[in-house]
């Protein structure tokens, strides 16, 4: 398991977290290459089906990044995302799956370092947990 490298799917808000990720790149901040980014117009556009599909198909973790509460370009999209993720985590917990593989973080366009630090921390924590078992359990 020492060579395990987690796969992370990140659903990022176009206006804040995606731009923060771009800032991390243009600032040459180092973070692990384990994350695959999917840009959405708003974190509120993330349906829990997308997250479950990523986990079932082999992602070890899912990161949802959005604007800070009160700063959403679509007024309340990030509040919708927060409610959806809370429901998803309850469902995962009730089914016996690890809810801590799904992270919701508020990262603004000017917080490139926070994005890099978040990805680094997520990779470290997923390495400690080991591979995601949902794929094997789902297809068994």
Secondary structure, 3 states (H helix, E strand, C coil): CCCCCCCEEEEEECCCHHHHHHHHHHCCCCCCCCEEEEEECCHHHCCHHHHHHHHHCCCCEEEEEECCCCCCCCCCHHHHHHHHHHHHHHHHHHCCCCHHHEEEEECCCCCHHHHHHHHHHHHHHHHHHCCCCHHHHHHC
